Each structure stands twice: as C-alpha cells, then as structure tokens.
Amino acid sequence: MKVHRLAAPVLGLLVVAGCKLPTGSAAAPTPAAAPPPADRAALMAQLGAPRPEDTGAHYDRDEWGDWQEDGSGCSTREKVLQRDGQGVTTGRSCKVTGGTWTSEYDGVRATDPADLQIDHIVPVAEANRSGARGWTAEQRAAYYNDLDNLVAVSSRSNTQKSDQDPAEWRPVDAFSCEYATAWVSVKVKYRLTADQDEVAALNAMFNRC
C-alpha cells in the first residue's frame, strides 16, 4: 500500500508550538512514513495533556463554508482527487474525469471520482469540540480547505466514520500509523485539544506501528 502524503513530516511539526492559526490552505507535505518512536512521543507531547471536549461550543456545519476554488477554477475537491489518485485525467477547469483510487480507510478501489468523498481526517465537528469555539469565518474556511487534513475515501467509510475520533472509529490497520500521525499533526497545527479516550486510542495506534 502506498504511503499517504497526508502523513506529514514530524520534524517540521516539532517547531509548530507558538505559531498562529493559518489563514490559507497549506500545500500538501512530502510523503513520509510513520515517524519513529522517539518522534511519535514528541508529537504526542505537543498535543498536551488530555482535556474534556468543549461540548457546549456552538456548532453549525454551514458556518464552515465549502470547497474553495483557485484562480484557474480548480476546487479543493479536485486537488485532493488529483493528489490521491493514480493515472488521473482531468477536463475543463481541472475537473477530474477518471483515474484509480484506493480508499485508505477501508481498501476499497474506485475508478469513478463520483464514488469518492473527501473526508476531513479531523472532522470539523471534532475541531469545533476541541478548541475552535472562537475561530473567525476565515479561520474556519481555511481549516475546511486545508489539504493536510483531507483524504479521498469511499463513501461508505466516510459515512461510517462520521465525526468520530480514534477512540470511536479507526481505519484499516494498514493506514493506522499514517492516520494517527495525520490526526495528531492537524490537532497540533491548529492548537486543538484531545480528550483522555482519544489520547489513549492514539497511543495504542502508535504502539502498533
């Protein structure tokens, strides 16, 4: 199975502490394997001590916006499909017309882009419960379109996952290391917290890497 490019290099993440929330979409990082044990520990340390979820934070899915388009009319969805597929073909305004994808949540193969959904690895509802209470509309839109937090997966697996965290839902074992790395990386990047069960589940995933 190919290593997913959403498994962000950890060395760059080790200096994220103190950074401001990004105001624009980030470029996809260079593909990388799951970090070695020492780096996994450092990454988890940046996540901080477990904290209860902010279940009282107002949440309205519509307030997080939708896929953005660049100057050429290429949307975030099309960019993710191009990045995650093999032999991808495009038409007008970079609309993806064909290719081959393997959903790394469940191993399902697809050749029709319409069969795929673009998932937020750390769902917007989870972000909302983990520290996004005071975010501006611009910060929510940037998060929604951040390529570091997006992956093309089967509709079934995306529906099964919904807005659950790793204590409640996990992908197939072959992608668990990359998934845990990406999950923690996004939370560190946006200064989001993790609850006790979530931290325990992430540590368990890393222990099997």
Summary of the structure (lengths in Angstrom):
residues: 209
radius of gyration: 16.4
end to end distance: 14.6
largest distance: 47.9
contacts: 632
relative contact order: 0.21
helix: 42%
strand: 12%
